[in-house]
């Protein structure tokens, strides 16, 4: 899971009542360790918030060049089915949709 030297700081946690999800901004400090994978982050969030894998969506992991830290943006949905429903809506009406 997290390495011994990996520190995680939740910088922002907002609840979006319209999409029924938590929106998180996380800073992971990983001295002498590689950038955390999406799977590592999902496991961390699953333990911390007591949710199922299918409720978690990792938007991105952005590592800073030369610094042992990564910025992570993630979402935790209230229910398992919300991930698929919201993603389906954004695919139909989002950017790149043919008109």
C-alpha positions as CSV (number, residue, x, y, z in Angstrom):
1,X,0.0,0.0,0.0
2,X,1.5,3.4,1.0
3,X,5.2,3.3,1.6
4,X,6.5,4.0,5.0
5,X,7.6,7.5,4.0
6,X,4.5,8.4,2.0
7,X,2.5,11.2,3.6
8,X,-1.0,12.1,2.3
9,X,-2.7,15.5,3.0
10,X,-6.3,16.1,1.9
11,X,-6.1,19.8,0.9
12,X,-9.7,20.2,0.0
13,X,-12.8,18.1,0.4
14,X,-16.1,19.4,-1.0
15,X,-19.4,17.7,-1.3
16,X,-21.3,18.2,-4.6
17,X,-25.0,17.6,-3.8
18,X,-26.1,17.8,-7.4
19,X,-23.8,14.9,-8.5
20,X,-23.9,13.3,-5.1
21,X,-20.2,12.9,-4.7
22,X,-17.2,14.2,-2.7
23,X,-14.6,16.0,-4.7
24,X,-11.0,15.7,-3.2
25,X,-7.7,17.5,-3.8
26,X,-4.9,15.5,-2.3
27,X,-1.2,16.1,-1.9
28,X,1.0,13.0,-1.6
29,X,4.5,13.4,-0.5
30,X,6.6,10.4,-1.5
31,X,10.3,10.8,-0.5
32,X,12.5,8.3,-2.3
33,X,9.5,6.5,-3.7
34,X,7.8,6.6,-7.2
35,X,4.7,8.5,-8.0
36,X,1.7,6.6,-6.5
37,X,-0.4,4.6,-8.9
38,X,-4.2,5.1,-9.4
39,X,-4.6,1.7,-7.7
40,X,-2.6,2.8,-4.6
41,X,-4.7,5.9,-4.3
42,X,-7.9,4.0,-4.7
43,X,-6.8,1.6,-1.9
44,X,-5.9,4.6,0.3
45,X,-9.3,6.3,-0.3
46,X,-11.2,3.0,0.1
47,X,-9.6,2.5,3.6
48,X,-9.9,6.1,4.7
49,X,-13.6,6.6,3.7
50,X,-14.9,3.1,3.9
51,X,-16.2,2.9,0.3
52,X,-16.2,0.4,-2.5
53,X,-13.7,0.6,-5.4
54,X,-16.5,1.3,-7.9
55,X,-17.4,4.5,-6.1
56,X,-14.0,6.1,-6.6
57,X,-12.8,7.9,-9.7
58,X,-9.3,9.3,-10.0
59,X,-9.2,12.3,-12.3
60,X,-5.4,12.7,-12.5
61,X,-2.1,12.4,-10.7
62,X,0.3,15.3,-11.4
63,X,3.9,14.9,-10.2
64,X,6.1,18.0,-9.9
65,X,9.4,17.7,-11.7
66,X,12.3,17.5,-9.2
67,X,10.0,17.3,-6.1
68,X,8.9,14.2,-4.3
69,X,5.2,15.2,-4.3
70,X,2.1,14.6,-6.4
71,X,-1.2,16.5,-6.7
72,X,-4.2,14.2,-7.0
73,X,-7.8,15.0,-7.9
74,X,-10.4,12.4,-7.1
75,X,-14.1,11.9,-6.6
76,X,-16.0,9.6,-4.3
77,X,-19.6,8.9,-5.3
78,X,-22.4,8.2,-2.8
79,X,-23.5,5.1,-4.6
80,X,-21.8,2.6,-7.0
81,X,-24.2,3.3,-9.8
82,X,-23.6,7.1,-9.7
83,X,-20.2,6.7,-11.4
84,X,-21.6,5.0,-14.4
85,X,-24.7,7.2,-14.7
86,X,-22.7,10.5,-14.4
87,X,-20.0,9.3,-16.8
88,X,-22.6,8.2,-19.3
89,X,-24.2,11.7,-19.2
90,X,-20.9,13.5,-19.6
91,X,-20.0,11.3,-22.6
92,X,-23.3,12.1,-24.3
93,X,-23.2,15.9,-23.7
94,X,-19.5,16.5,-23.0
95,X,-16.7,17.9,-25.2
96,X,-16.0,15.9,-28.3
97,X,-19.6,14.9,-28.8
98,X,-20.6,15.0,-32.4
99,X,-23.4,17.3,-33.3
